[in-house]
Amino acid sequence: MEPMEVSTKAYQVIDRPVKAMGNSGGIYLPKEWIGKQVKVLLIEPIEKSGDNPQ
């Protein structure tokens, strides 16, 4: 997976780690955001098992 540059306009930014939630991952957001359109950006690469980061 290669990084990409993204440009967008936003009203607020929250920087939080993803936590385990059942069989997937998620983040908690303010209840005022319920029903609003959001975008989630992965800002760290995902290491595949067996990869040897250098």
C-alpha positions in Angstrom: 0.0 0.0 0.0 1.5 3.3 -1.0 0.7 6.6 0.8 -1.4 9.2 -1.0 -1.9 12.9 -0.6 -5.4 14.0 0.4 -6.8 17.5 0.5 -10.2 18.2 2.1 -12.1 20.9 4.0 -13.3 20.0 7.5 -15.0 21.6 10.5 -13.2 19.7 13.2 -10.4 17.1 13.4 -10.0 14.4 16.0 -6.8 12.3 16.2 -7.4 9.0 18.1 -6.1 5.4 17.9 -8.5 2.7 16.7 -9.6 0.3 19.4 -10.9 -3.2 19.2 -14.7 -3.4 19.0 -16.0 -6.9 18.7 -14.7 -8.4 15.4 -13.5 -5.0 14.0 -12.0 -1.7 15.1 -13.6 1.6 15.8 -13.2 5.1 17.3 -15.6 6.9 19.6 -16.7 10.3 18.3 -18.8 13.1 19.9 -22.5 12.4 19.9 -23.0 15.7 18.1 -21.4 14.0 15.0 -24.2 11.3 14.8 -25.8 11.4 11.4 -23.0 13.6 9.9 -20.7 12.6 7.0 -17.2 11.8 8.2 -13.9 10.6 6.6 -11.4 8.3 8.2 -7.8 8.5 7.1 -5.2 5.7 7.8 -2.0 7.6 8.6 0.2 4.7 9.5 1.1 1.7 7.1 -0.4 -1.7 7.9 2.4 -4.2 8.4 1.6 -7.6 6.9 2.6 -10.7 8.9 6.1 -11.7 7.9 7.1 -8.2 6.8 10.4 -7.1 8.2 10.2 -3.2 8.6 13.5 -1.5 8.1 
